[in-house]
Amino acid sequence: MSTTSTFAAPATAAATTQAPPPYTGIETGAYRGPQPGPYGAPPIGAQSGAYGGRPTPPAPPRPIAPPPPPRPRRRRPSAFVGLVSLGIALVGIGLGAALDDPIGFPGSSATLGFLIALTGVSVVVLTLGLRGRASGFSGFLVVVLGLLLMGSSAASRIDVQDGVGDRTWTPVTSTGTTSYELGAGDATLDLRQLDSAATATTPQRISVEMGAGELTILVPNGLDTRVDASVGFGDITHRGGVDGTDTSGADRSTTTVIGVEPVQVVVDAQLGLGQITIQEQ
């Protein structure tokens, strides 16, 4: 018995050739990237931010304000202005010496001259300031004249012919006026020897004049006293009692009443430069 095997060849699929699709600018496949967008715009589907899409442009820097312009320097006056100021000062000092006696100026002729000179040069400095210029030598001259005026005013109150040194004055009860003078130094007016039981119709008067230094007035308890004190430049101090006062500066004057009025003693104390102390005992 014979067996015949028939082997059939496998069917071969007919090859079909198809044309590729037209190019559309979009890649086909599993991954689809960003789609092109309009002109000048980021692609469709593109991520925005720091990691995708078009980068965000930085903010424009804020404009820096310009620095303020420097202040213009004040122009210095010419040397001619300084010579004019010096001339005014010299003329003022000369006028002080010439007008001292005719007008009866209470101070010295030097004080009057420095005062006139200082006034004239100060007008020049004020005019320069209004015109926007520096004072220069004229300003320096104002400072020098001011110091000279202060020194002359203080020196005119000091009379060295009245003596220099320390003094202690102890007046006694009398009906007249007792006077004491001292050019420069420290003095003590001790009123403890006066009779507080005296009953005079008019008070006893005591006058003290000093140029420079310190004056201490001792007033005992029970003596009704009025002290009229004045200083050209310095300090007036009242120690003791409930009315203690202290004043200082130029041309100061005080009236201090110790006890009750009418008083038994009146003290007139004048000091050019220094300190007056009224001390209750």
C-alpha positions as CSV (number, residue, x, y, z in Angstrom):
1,M,0.0,0.0,0.0
2,S,1.5,3.1,-0.9
3,T,1.0,6.5,0.8
4,T,1.2,9.5,-1.3
5,S,2.0,12.8,0.6
6,T,1.0,16.0,-1.0
7,F,2.9,19.1,0.1
8,A,1.1,22.4,-0.7
9,A,3.3,25.4,-1.1
10,P,2.3,28.2,1.3
11,A,0.3,31.0,-0.1
12,T,2.2,34.1,-0.8
13,A,0.4,37.3,-0.1
14,A,0.4,39.5,-3.0
15,A,2.6,42.5,-2.5
16,T,0.6,45.7,-2.5
17,T,2.5,48.9,-3.1
18,Q,0.8,52.0,-1.7
19,A,2.0,55.7,-2.3
20,P,3.3,57.6,0.8
21,P,0.9,60.2,2.1
22,P,1.7,63.8,1.2
23,Y,3.9,65.8,3.6
24,T,2.0,68.1,5.8
25,G,4.8,69.3,8.0
26,I,3.5,67.2,11.0
27,E,5.5,64.1,11.8
28,T,3.3,61.1,12.1
29,G,3.9,58.5,14.8
30,A,3.3,57.9,18.4
31,Y,4.9,61.2,19.5
32,R,3.2,64.4,18.4
33,G,5.3,67.5,19.3
34,P,4.1,71.1,19.4
35,Q,2.1,72.2,16.4
36,P,3.2,75.3,14.6
37,G,1.2,78.4,15.4
38,P,0.7,81.7,13.7
39,Y,3.6,83.8,12.6
40,G,5.4,85.3,15.6
41,A,3.5,83.2,18.2
42,P,4.8,80.3,20.1
43,P,4.0,76.8,18.8
44,I,0.6,75.4,19.7
45,G,0.9,73.1,22.7
46,A,4.3,74.5,23.7
47,Q,4.8,74.8,27.4
48,S,5.3,78.2,28.9
49,G,7.6,79.1,31.6
50,A,11.3,78.7,32.3
51,Y,11.5,75.2,30.7
52,G,9.3,75.3,27.7
53,G,8.3,77.7,25.0
54,R,9.7,81.1,24.2
55,P,11.7,82.5,27.1
56,T,10.1,85.4,29.0
57,P,12.1,88.6,28.3
58,P,13.6,90.2,31.4
59,A,12.0,93.3,32.8
60,P,13.7,96.4,31.7
61,P,15.9,98.0,34.3
62,R,14.4,100.9,36.2
63,P,16.0,104.2,35.3
64,I,18.5,105.5,37.8
65,A,17.8,109.0,39.0
66,P,20.7,111.4,38.2
67,P,22.6,112.6,41.3
68,P,21.8,116.1,42.5
69,P,24.0,118.7,41.1
70,P,26.7,120.0,43.4
71,R,26.0,123.2,45.2
72,P,27.8,126.1,43.5
73,R,30.6,127.4,45.5
74,R,30.2,130.9,46.8
75,R,32.7,133.2,45.1
76,R,35.2,134.9,47.3
77,P,35.2,138.7,47.2
78,S,38.1,140.5,45.7
79,A,41.0,141.9,47.6
80,F,39.6,145.3,47.1
81,V,36.6,144.5,49.4
82,G,39.0,143.4,52.1
83,L,40.9,146.6,51.9
84,V,37.6,148.6,52.1
85,S,36.6,146.7,55.2
86,L,40.0,147.4,56.8
87,G,39.7,151.1,56.0
88,I,36.2,151.2,57.5
89,A,37.6,149.6,60.7
90,L,40.4,152.1,61.0
91,V,38.1,155.0,60.4
92,G,35.7,153.7,63.0
93,I,38.4,153.4,65.6
94,G,39.5,157.0,64.8
95,L,35.9,158.2,65.1
96,G,35.6,156.6,68.5
97,A,38.6,158.5,69.8
98,A,37.2,161.8,68.4
99,L,33.6,161.4,69.5
100,D,34.2,160.0,73.0
101,D,34.1,163.3,74.9
102,P,31.6,165.2,72.7
103,I,28.9,162.6,73.0
104,G,29.7,161.6,76.6
105,F,30.1,157.9,75.9
106,P,30.1,156.1,79.3
107,G,32.9,153.7,78.3
108,S,36.4,154.3,77.0
109,S,37.2,155.7,73.6
110,A,38.6,152.4,72.5
111,T,35.3,150.7,73.3
112,L,33.4,153.3,71.2
113,G,35.9,153.0,68.3
114,F,35.7,149.2,68.2
115,L,31.9,149.4,68.4
116,I,31.7,151.8,65.4
117,A,34.3,149.7,63.4
118,L,32.4,146.5,64.1
119,T,29.1,148.0,62.9
120,G,30.7,149.2,59.7
121,V,32.4,146.0,58.8
122,S,29.3,144.0,59.7
123,V,27.3,146.0,57.1
124,V,29.9,144.9,54.5
125,V,29.7,141.3,55.5
126,L,25.9,141.4,55.3
127,T,26.0,143.0,51.9
128,L,28.3,140.2,50.6
129,G,26.0,137.5,52.0
130,L,22.9,139.0,50.2
131,R,24.9,139.0,47.0
132,G,25.8,135.3,47.4
133,R,29.4,135.8,48.1
134,A,31.7,134.6,50.9
135,S,32.7,137.0,53.6
136,G,36.5,136.3,53.2
137,F,38.7,138.7,55.1
138,S,35.8,140.9,56.1
139,G,34.3,138.0,58.1
140,F,37.6,137.5,59.8
141,L,37.8,141.2,60.6
142,V,34.3,141.0,62.2
143,V,35.5,138.2,64.6
144,V,38.6,140.1,65.6
145,L,36.7,143.4,66.2
146,G,34.1,141.5,68.3
147,L,36.8,140.0,70.5
148,L,38.5,143.4,70.9
149,L,35.2,145.0,71.8
150,M,34.6,142.5,74.5
151,G,38.1,142.9,75.9
152,S,37.9,146.6,75.8
153,S,34.5,146.7,77.5
154,A,35.7,144.5,80.3
155,A,39.0,146.4,80.7
156,S,37.2,149.8,80.9
157,R,35.6,148.6,84.1
158,I,38.9,147.7,85.8
159,D,40.8,150.5,87.5
160,V,44.1,149.2,88.8
161,Q,44.7,152.5,90.6
162,D,42.1,151.3,93.2
163,G,44.4,148.5,94.2
164,V,44.9,144.8,93.4
165,G,44.6,141.9,95.9
166,D,42.3,140.5,98.6
167,R,40.2,142.7,100.9
168,T,37.9,142.3,103.8
169,W,35.7,145.2,104.7
170,T,33.9,145.4,108.0
171,P,31.8,148.6,108.2
172,V,30.3,149.9,111.5
173,T,27.1,151.6,112.2
174,S,27.1,155.2,111.0
175,T,24.8,157.8,109.6
176,G,26.7,158.5,106.4
177,T,27.7,156.6,103.3
178,T,30.6,154.2,103.5
179,S,32.5,153.5,100.2
180,Y,34.9,150.8,99.2
181,E,36.8,150.4,96.0
182,L,39.1,147.7,94.5
183,G,40.6,147.4,91.0
184,A,41.0,143.6,90.9
185,G,40.9,140.8,93.4
186,D,38.6,139.1,95.9
187,A,36.8,141.1,98.5
188,T,34.4,140.3,101.4
189,L,31.9,142.8,102.8
190,D,31.1,141.7,106.3
191,L,28.0,143.3,107.7
192,R,28.0,141.3,111.0
193,Q,29.4,144.3,113.0
194,L,26.4,146.5,112.2
195,D,23.8,147.0,115.0
196,S,20.6,145.2,114.0
197,A,18.8,147.0,116.8
198,A,19.5,150.5,115.6
199,T,16.3,152.5,114.7
200,A,17.5,155.2,112.3
201,T,15.1,157.1,110.2
202,T,17.1,156.6,107.1
203,P,19.0,153.4,106.2
204,Q,22.8,153.3,106.3
205,R,24.3,153.2,102.8
206,I,27.3,151.2,101.8
207,S,28.9,151.5,98.3
208,V,31.3,148.9,96.8
209,E,32.9,149.3,93.4
210,M,35.2,146.7,91.9
211,G,36.8,146.2,88.5
212,A,37.3,142.5,88.4
213,G,37.2,139.6,90.8
214,E,34.8,138.1,93.3
215,L,32.7,140.0,95.9
216,T,31.1,138.2,98.9
217,I,28.5,140.1,101.0
218,L,27.8,138.5,104.4
219,V,24.4,139.5,105.8
220,P,23.7,138.5,109.4
221,N,20.3,137.2,110.6
222,G,18.1,139.9,111.9
223,L,19.6,142.8,109.9
224,D,17.1,144.1,107.4
225,T,19.2,144.7,104.3
226,R,18.7,145.5,100.6
227,V,21.4,144.7,98.2
228,D,21.4,146.3,94.8
229,A,24.0,144.3,92.8
230,S,25.1,144.8,89.2
231,V,27.9,143.2,87.0
232,G,29.1,144.1,83.6
233,F,29.7,140.4,82.8
234,G,29.5,137.7,85.3
235,D,27.3,136.1,87.9
236,I,25.1,137.3,90.8
237,T,24.2,134.6,93.4
238,H,22.0,134.7,96.5
239,R,22.6,131.9,99.0
240,G,20.3,131.3,101.9
241,G,16.7,131.9,102.6
242,V,13.8,130.9,100.4
243,D,14.5,133.5,97.7
244,G,17.8,132.1,96.6
245,T,18.6,133.2,93.0
246,D,21.3,132.9,90.5
247,T,21.7,135.0,87.3
248,S,24.6,135.3,84.9
249,G,25.5,137.0,81.7
250,A,26.3,140.5,80.5
251,D,24.9,143.7,82.2
252,R,23.1,141.8,84.9
253,S,21.5,143.5,87.9
254,T,19.4,142.3,90.8
255,T,17.7,143.7,93.9
256,T,17.7,141.4,97.0
257,V,15.8,142.3,100.2
258,I,16.7,140.3,103.3
259,G,14.4,140.7,106.2
260,V,11.5,143.2,106.0
261,E,11.1,146.7,104.7
262,P,11.8,149.5,105.6
263,V,15.4,148.2,105.6
264,Q,18.2,149.3,107.9
265,V,21.1,149.0,105.4
266,V,21.3,149.5,101.7
267,V,24.3,148.0,99.8
268,D,25.1,149.2,96.3
269,A,27.6,146.7,94.8
270,Q,29.0,147.2,91.3
271,L,31.4,144.8,89.6
272,G,32.8,145.0,86.2
273,L,33.8,141.4,85.6
274,G,33.4,138.5,88.0
275,Q,30.9,137.2,90.6
276,I,28.9,138.7,93.4
277,T,27.7,136.4,96.1
278,I,25.1,137.4,98.7
279,Q,25.4,135.1,101.7
280,E,22.9,135.0,104.6
281,Q,24.4,134.1,107.9
